[in-house]
Every structure is written in structure tokens, then in C-alpha cells.
Amino acid sequence: MILSEQLPKNQATKTYTASWQAPSNIAIVKYWGKMGFQQPINPSISFSLSESYTQTTITATERKEPNNRLEVEFFFEGERNETFANRILKYIDTIVADLPYIQYFALKIESSNSFPHSSGIASSASSMAALALALLDIQNQIDPSLQLDYKMASHLARLGSGSGCRSVKGRWNLWGKIDSYTSSSNLYSTEIEAIHPLFNTLNDTILIIDPNKKSTSSTQGHALMKNHPYKEARIQQANKHTQELLECLKLGDFDNFIQITENEALTLHGLMMNSNPSYTLMLPNTLEAIARIRNFRTQNHLPICFTLDAGPNIHLIYPNEISDKVTPFIQQQLLSLCANDRVIYDHIGTGAKSLMVNHE
Ligand code: DP6
């Protein structure tokens, strides 16, 4: 056996590469408010999308003379991006204890999104999930006795962006501890197994009402929940909605699904409006679209509803089997409310995947 100290000085340095794609997700029960370090004050449920994703490749090269400073380069869509690099450096610093190899390797991280930067789609969930999976994958290559641990990947993604923990697995994910669901946790998300077929064909058509950056970020919004006058009531409501949504998803109950989904979206924006300081992210066209969607549902008796992220854009949720009725409605009544008629047709997806050949 050759001990590493006896290796010739010009021995080639070890290099590992990992490449992962992770989806964005849309929450039905919303995560809003944090406790401790990146833990949620309430449980949330989302489904993974399919067309909106981040792809991240990491090349890790063993450092000749490692020191306390991490060596990380970040390229977004082919270009060096210092703003993102600083955020990622901070993040990586928080997970060195989980992945100690990081100190001994120089990391080149290359990332790109399937959706345009200014589309109003939040990229933090998909980008943090893809990054966490790629970082973990490299650890498993260094130590081949390790298997990819999805809980660990979800935990690492959460430390970068809370909602990112729900972007590792596909379909429906629950994040946050609830007593009735033994595998649930505040530290990672769990894929929900009991799903009626109706909810496994959902479409999410994203109406881009305004693609511009929001005036108040989600992270700032979470912080305002700390002293929010309705905090305790919100925690109770989210727990109740989580229980009820699990039942709807199991039984295929779309009427209650609509009730919970729209109530959650409007509660989220209500909480923003009566935070201190108060702020609004919905725009006049957001409200007009909501009125038209509700009117269309009442007149046609169709299972369709809306949700909102922390922004003005509408996510139109409906089972694929009614697409032929919904598409003309979008074209005729909703497109004109969108910035430059922009709409993204997305649907429920199967979760993150490795982009390396011969790999899980
Ligand atoms: C309204 O996960 O973006 O989309 O943990 O600070 O990164 P950080 O926040 P983030 O918050 C998402 C909030 C939400 C609701 C949700 O996805 O559950």
C-alpha cells in the first residue's frame, strides 16, 4: 500500500463531477414564518413541477494546500455571478459540518434555469435542491460506501432555502412535523404516498402578471411573522389545512381542495398586508384574474382554482383532463392580463434527477 505522503509530488489531483436537475415546486399549504435555524413555524404541502427546474454541475478538484478559506467559483448561465456566489459561499459555509470534504476541494459550480431569470418564478427552491444534491453526490463518490440519502439532500436544501427541501422528491411533499404523520419532520420533507390519481395529473399554468423582482423578499416576509398579531391563529390554521389537504389528496376531493388552496393563497397575502410594516404584492391584474377564474369555475362547474406565491403571479391549478376547456379560457380571458401575454404551462413532475450517465 502506498501512503499518500509517499505519493510523487506531481501526482494528478483528484477531480469529481456531479450534475443534477431539481424542479421548482408550488405550495398549496404555505410555509410562512421561521423558527430556529431554517425550521418552519407551520407545516406545508407542495407539489413538484416539471418544466421549471435548475440544472447544476459541480466540479470538485482536490486542493494542494487547503486552508480555512473555502474555494468556490460560481457561474450562472455561463457567466461568473458574484452576487449569487456570495450567497452560495455563505450557504456552503453553513454545511461544511455536514459535508467536511468541502474544505479539501475547490468547487466550480455551474448553474442554469429552464425558466427565464425575470419570469417571476422563484428559483431559490430548485437551485438550492440541485446544489444540495450535487454536493452530496460528490461526497458519495469520494466515499463509495455511501448511498444517496434523500432525507439528507432535503435537509441540506432546506438550509439554503426552506421551500427547497420540497424540491428533491417528485409529486407531493410534506414539510413540517405533524403528529398524525409519523415520518414528517421540520428538518426535511417527506413524499406523500396516499394520492388519488386525480391529483397526480395536475397542471400549474403560471400567469406572469408581472415578471419584475418583488419589493419585499420571502425571507423578509418570513421575518415579519415573528411578531405578527395573527401568528398563533395562522399556525393553527396551517395545521388544520395540512390535515384536511392530506384527506383531500387521498380521497380525490377537489371541492375541499379548492377551498383550502385559495384560502391559503389569500391568507398568505393577507398576512403580508397586516404585517408591520405592511406591504402588498398583488396587483390589479392579479385580482382581476382571480375574479375571472372564480366566475369561470361557477359558470362551468369545473375543478379549477388558483394559488399565489409571494408575488403577483397566478398559478392556475387544474387536472389535465379538463385542459381542452381551460386552454381557450386562458387564451381568451387571462392572457391579456399577463405582461406581454406571458404564460408558462407546467405540470406535476417526478422530482430531481442526476444528469450523469450510468447514475441513479
Ligand atoms: C410563499 O423558501 O423562498 O413560496 O427559506 O427564506 O428561502 P427562504 O424562503 P422561501 O419561502 C417560500 C415561501 C412561499 C411558500 C412556500 O413555498 O411554502
Boltz pocket constraint, residues with backbone or C-beta under 6 A from the ligand:
constraints:
  - pocket:
      binder: B
      contacts: [[A, 25], [A, 26], [A, 27], [A, 29], [A, 30], [A, 31], [A, 32], [A, 44], [A, 122], [A, 124], [A, 125], [A, 158], [A, 160], [A, 161], [A, 162], [A, 163], [A, 164], [A, 218], [A, 219], [A, 222], [A, 268], [A, 308], [A, 309], [A, 310]]
      max_distance: 6.0
